[in-house]
Amino acid sequence: MTNRLAALAEALDDFAQGAMPIDDLARNWRDGAYAHQPPLPQRYLDVMERLLNQLESAALFTEESFSFSQADMAGALADWLARARAL
């Protein structure tokens, strides 16, 4: 078993503290989630991709011009991580 989910929590914490840009967060999450053993169910990977894509898209706009905040998206990723750890 290769537990890569702990690294996702660390990356999310770094992002929340402003120490990691969105593109690094997304890359770390994708690398960790796809390398996790046993493999995560495809539906979890699909949801993660949707969340990361929304976060990456949000980075292209100012906070006021987009329908959700980066903090909201980070919260959604934290929720996803809690559910993935419970598998």
C-alpha positions in Angstrom: 0.0 0.0 0.0 1.3 3.4 -1.0 -0.5 6.1 0.9 -0.1 9.3 -1.0 -3.0 11.1 0.7 -1.0 12.5 3.5 1.0 14.6 1.0 -2.3 16.0 -0.3 -3.2 17.4 3.1 0.2 19.0 3.4 -0.1 20.6 0.0 -3.6 21.9 0.8 -2.3 23.4 4.0 0.6 25.1 2.1 -1.9 26.4 -0.4 -4.2 27.8 2.3 -1.3 29.6 3.9 -0.3 31.1 0.6 2.9 29.1 0.4 1.9 27.1 -2.7 0.5 28.4 -6.0 -2.5 26.7 -7.5 -0.6 25.0 -10.3 1.7 23.3 -7.8 -1.3 22.3 -5.7 -3.0 20.8 -8.7 0.1 18.9 -9.8 0.8 17.6 -6.3 -2.8 16.4 -5.9 -3.0 14.7 -9.3 0.4 13.0 -8.7 -0.6 11.8 -5.2 -4.1 10.7 -6.0 -3.2 8.7 -9.1 -0.2 7.1 -7.4 -2.2 6.1 -4.3 -2.4 2.4 -3.7 -4.8 0.8 -3.6 -6.1 2.9 -6.5 -8.9 5.3 -5.6 -12.3 4.6 -7.3 -12.7 6.4 -10.6 -15.6 8.5 -9.3 -13.3 9.9 -6.7 -10.7 10.8 -9.3 -13.4 12.4 -11.5 -14.6 14.6 -8.6 -11.1 15.6 -7.7 -10.4 16.6 -11.4 -13.6 18.7 -11.5 -12.6 20.5 -8.3 -9.0 21.1 -9.4 -10.2 22.3 -12.8 -12.5 24.8 -11.1 -9.8 26.0 -8.9 -7.4 26.4 -11.8 -10.1 28.3 -13.7 -10.8 30.5 -10.7 -7.1 31.6 -10.7 -7.7 33.3 -14.1 -10.2 35.7 -12.6 -10.4 38.0 -9.7 -12.2 36.9 -6.7 -15.1 39.3 -7.4 -15.7 38.1 -11.0 -16.0 34.4 -10.3 -18.9 32.6 -8.7 -16.8 30.8 -6.0 -13.8 31.6 -3.9 -10.5 29.8 -3.6 -11.2 29.3 0.0 -14.5 27.6 -0.9 -12.6 25.4 -3.3 -10.0 24.5 -0.8 -12.8 23.5 1.6 -14.3 21.3 -1.0 -10.9 19.6 -1.6 -10.5 19.1 2.2 -13.9 17.4 2.2 -12.9 15.2 -0.8 -9.7 14.2 1.1 -11.6 13.3 4.2 -13.9 11.1 2.2 -11.0 9.5 0.3 -9.2 8.7 3.5 -12.3 7.0 4.8 -12.3 4.4 1.9 
